[in-house]
Amino acid sequence: MLFKNNRYCSTPVLKQLLLLALFTFAGSLAAVAAGPPLPSTLNNTLALTLITLMLILLVVIFMLGQLLTGIADIKLQKEKEEKKKSATPAVVVTGLFLLLSGSVMAQESATAIETAVANTKTFGGLSAVAFYSMMAIIFVEMLVILVLLYNIRFLLKADRPKVAATDEALVKSKSLRAWWSRFNKFKPVEQEAEIALDHEYDGIRELDNRLPPWWLYGFYATIIFGVIYLWRYHVSYSAPLSKEEYEISVKKADEEVKAYLTLKGESVDENTVTVSIDAADLAEGKKVYTAACVACHKDDGGGMVGPNLTDDFWLHGGDIKSIFKTIKYGFNAMPQWQTSYSNKQIAQVASYVMSLHGTNPPGAKAAEGQLFKEENAAQAPAANAAR
Amino acid sequence: MQVEKFYYDNKIVKAFGYATVIFAVVGMLAGLWAAIQIYAPATSLNLPATTFGRLRPLHTNAIIFAFVGNCIFTGVYYSLQRLCKARMFSDKLSWIHFWGWQLIIVAAAVTLLMGYTSGKEYAELEWPIDIAITLVWVVFGINMFGTILQRREKHLYVAIWFYIATWVTVAMLHIVNSFEIPVSFMKSYSWYAGVQDALVQWWYGHNAVAFFLTTPILGLMYYFLPKAANRPVYSYRLSIIHFWALIFIYIWAGPHHLLYTALPDWAQSLGTVFSLMLIFPSWGGMLNGLFTLRGAWDKVREDPVLKFMVVAITCYGMATLEGPLLSLKNISAIAHYSDWIIAHVHIGGLGWNGFMAFAMLYYLVPKMWGTNLYSKKLATNHFWLGTIGIILYAVPLYWAGFTQTLMWKTFTPEGQLKFQFLESVTNIIPMYITRSVGGTLYLTGALLMCYNLFKTIVAGKFIANEAAEAAPLVKKVSYGKEHWHRWIERRPLTLLVVSLIVVLIGGVVEMIPAFLVKSNIPTISSVKPYTPLELQGRDIYVREGCYTCHSQMIRPFRDEVARYGEYSKAGEFVYDHPFQWGSKRTGPDLARIGAKYPDSWHYNHMDDPASMSPGSVMPAYPWLLDHVLDTASTPAKIRAMQKLGVPYPAGFDKTANRHLAEQAEAISARLKKDKIETPANKEIIALIAYLQRVGTDIKLEQQASVIETTKQ
C-alpha cells in the first residue's frame, strides 16, 4: 500500500526537495568558507575539481527537480479527473524518506567534522575539514539525485497498464521476496518466455534477463574507486606509499615509547648501566639467560657455539657497559637482542653474566679474545668503536 | 535437410573421470600429510622425499594440475562434443592428450619428491616437463579447435568461450613464466631474476588460479548447472559482460601477491585496483549460476548434484569477494604470510573446485553408465561431510592467521617486540590440529564418493559411443536482427585471437616497464653475485623447498624491521635466479639471516631444529650432514649464470671449484673451533655458506657509508 500511495506524491514533496537542494548549496558555500583561507583553497586543483563536481551535481538536481515537477503536474491533472484519494499518507511517507536522507546528511557531516578534528592530515593540499565537508556535500547531493530519480520512476510507472500493476501487486504480497525481485530486477518466472532467446545448445536455453542494477552500479563503483586510488597515490601523491607509511609509523611509535619511558622513569642505557648484585635483578637476568643465551653459551656459561663467559678473556670487552652493548646490538654471530628485550632486562642479564665470572665450569671452551682486567676497562670502548 | 548420425566419445571422458577421482584422493592425502607435519614434524620420517618442503609442492601440483586438470578435461571432453554436436576431432589426439597428461603427472610426482624443482610456486616442474606440458597442451588445443571447427552448431555457447580463453591464456602464462636456462637434464635457472622474476611468477601464479581454477570451471558450471537443474541460463547479456570483463581484469591482478614488497609501488597499486574491480565480474558468474536455479530450488533440496553446485558457487562468491578485499594494502598487511591466505585458497579449492568436480562426477557417471546413482543418501552424507570439513578447515586457519599476525605486530610499551616468532607458532598449534581434522572429514567424504561411484558403475552398463544426430551446418548469408555479440560466437578463431589480445594487455602494461625502466630496480653497488659455494647452497635451499615455509622479503613495517632487520630493497635480488621471496611464514623470514647466528648454530639446527630452538616445528634435515656436495655441476652452473647476465669474470667456471673448496675449508675450520668435526665436502657446508650470505650485502654498504662519514 505504501508504494501505491507513493505514486501520488506531488508538489509538497518537490518543494521539500528543492529546499533541500538549496540547503546543500548553502552548505557547500559554508563549507568552503569554513575551510582554510579562501585564496589558497581555490588555487588547489583538488578543491576546484570537487567544487566543479558539486556545481554539476547541483545543476543535475535542478534539472531533475524541474522534470519531476513537470511530470507531477501532469499526474495531478489526471488525478483530479479520477476520483480523489487522500494524499496525506503519501506525504507522510515521502516526508519520512526525506527526513531520513536529511538525517543521513546530518550524520555524515557530524562524522566528517569528528574525523576532521581527529586528523590534521591533508588531502591533496586540502585541509581535512574542507576535504571531508566537500565529500559529504557531494555524497548528500548524490542522495538527493537518487531520491529524485526514485520519485520520477514511481510517477512514470503509474502509466503502465493496470493488468501488470495487479500482477506486480500479487508478487509484492510477499514483501521480502518482492524486495529481492526488485533489487535484482527479476522477471517473474511465469513471464520468462518473453525474454527467452531463440537458441539452445544441447537442450540448454538462455534467458536475456537485465543485469541486476546493484551489480552494474557496483561494478561502476569499483572502477571509480580504482581511478581515485591511482590518482591519490600516483598523481596527487596525497596518500603515503609503502616507504613513507613506514617512516610515519616508526616516528609515531618512537614518540610513544619515549613518552612512556619518561613517564615510567626507566631509562637505563649503555651509558648509565651499572653492575647489579641485587638478587631479584640476577634472578630476572637468569630467566632471560635461560631463554635466550643457553643455546650458544651453555647454561653454566662455559660456552659452546658462543665463547666462554666465565673466564678472563673477552672478545668485545668485559665491563658492564661493553657487555650491555654486545647483548643489545649484537656482534657478528652474536644476535642483537634490543628488539626482544628491554634495556632493563639487558642490564639484568649483563649483571647475571658478570656474576658467572670465575665459576670455572667443567668442559668450558678455550679462551678467546683479549685478557680483560678491570683496569683495562678503558680500552674496551676503543675496541668497540673500531667495528 | 539431411540429418547426420554420429557418436559422442564417452570413453575418453571415462578415462579422464577415473584420473580425476584417483588424483583427488592422492592430492588430498598429500595435503593432509603436509598439514599434519606442521604440528608433528616427526611425521616427515626424516626422509628427504617426505619432508614438508617437497610434499607441499606435490600437494599443490597434484590438486591443481592432476585433480582439477583432469576434472577440466573430463568436463570439456563431455560438454564440448555435445555443445558442438560433433565427436571429438581425433580419437588419437584425445588419447595422446590423456596419456601425455597422466605421464606428466607421474613424472611431476617423482621429480618433485626427488627434489627437482625450479623453486617457483605452482610452476615447480623442471624444464623437460615444462616442454612436455606445452606439447600436450597444444595437442589438447588442436583437438578442441578441430572439434569446434567441425561443429554442427553455428554459434558457440558461453561455456566454450570460457574453454577457449582458458586454453589460450594458460598457454601464454605457462610459456612466459617457464623461460629458464637449462644447466643439466633436470636443473635450470629462471630466466628472470629478483623483482622481475617475482612479477612474472605472480602474474603466472595468480592467473593459474584465474585461468586454471576459475574460468574452465565456470565453463563447466555453464554446462552442467542448467543441465542438472533443467532451467534456462539466467542472463545471456550477463554472460557476455562478465566473460569479457573477467578475462580482461583478472590478468592485471597478480601484483596483489606482492604488496609492500620490493616491487615498485605503481605495479602494486595496479594490482590492488584491478583486483577490486574483479569483484563484480566474478560475481557475474555466481549470479548467473545461482539465478539459473530460480524456480528450481525445490530440486536443490532433493538432488545432491545441485546441492554440491550451490555450495560450490557460494564458496566461489565468497572467495572472489575475499580476494579483492585481501588486495587492499591495509588488509594485505595483516593477512599476507599468515594462515589467513591458506584458509582463503581452500575456500576456493575445497569449496569451489572440489565441490564442482564432485557435482560433475555425480552427474556424469549415472548418465554415461545409463543408470541411477547407487545411493543418493550416501552422496548427501558426502555433501555434509565435505561442507563441515570445509568449515572445520577454514575457520581455525582464519583464527590462526589473525592470532599470529597480532602476535607478530605486538610491541611492549617499552618498544620491544612482545613475542618471539616461535611463540606465535606454538600458540596456534591447536588450530593446525583442528584444520587437519577438517581435511580428514573432507577426504572421508571423497572416499564415500569413490565407493558410491564404484557401485553405480558396477550396476550400470557403460555407453562407450553415444549416438546423436544433427543437421550439418549450411552457409547462411544473413542472420537478420540479432544481438551484436552473436557475430563473434560464429567465429571461434576470432574469439581466440580477441581473447588473447584482451589477456595480453594487462601483462604487457605491467611487465614491460618493470623490465625496461631502470629506476624500478635501483642498483645497490655492494650487492655482488653469489660465490660458487653459496650458489650450490642456494640450489640446496631451493631443492628442499625452504621457500614453502620461509619468506625472504622484509616488508617496511615497524615490527618486521625490528624482528628481522632493514626492510628488503629491490636491488638486493638482482642475482636471484629464481627469486625466493616465498608467500607464507610458517617459519620466520630469512632475508637477513646471514651472519645472524654462528655456523655451528646452523649445523646443529639443520640436524635437529629443536636443539637450537626448543619447540620448533621445523623438520630435521639430517641428510644434509651426510650427503656429499655435487661439485661436478659447478662450472655448468656458473656458465648458465653468466649467460643470464651475472657478472662472473670470464673463465671463472674453470676456477670456480677451487674457490668453492677454499670457502668450504674455511667454514669447516670454523665449525671445528666449535667442536664440530665435519669434512668440507658435505652439502651442509654449502647451505651454511648460502645462509650466512643472505641479505648481508646491504650491510656492507651501510658499513662502508659509516666509514665514509667517520673519515670525513
Interface residues (C-beta under 8 A of the other chain):
Chain A: N184 F186 V189 E192 A196 L197 H199 Y201 D202 G203 I204 R205 E206 L207 D208 N209 R210 L211 P212 W215 L216 G218 F219 T222 I223 F225 G226 V227 Y229 L230 Y233 H234 L241 S242 K243 E245 Y246 S249 V250 A253 D254 E256 V257 Y260 L261 E266 A295 C296 M304 V305 G306 N332 A333 P335 Q338 T339 S340 Y341 S342 N343 K344
Chain B: S79 R82 L83 K85 E153 H155 Y157 Y223 P226 K227 P232 V233 Y234 S235 Y236 R237 L238 S239 I241 A245 Y260 D265 W266 Q268 S269 L270 T272 V273 F274 L276 M277 I279 F280 P281 W283 G284 L287 F291 R294 G295 K329 F411 T412 P413 E414 G415 Q416 L417 Q420 R555 P556 F557 R558 V561 A562 R563 Y567 A595 K596 Y597 P598 D599 S600 W601 N604 M612 S613 D674 K675
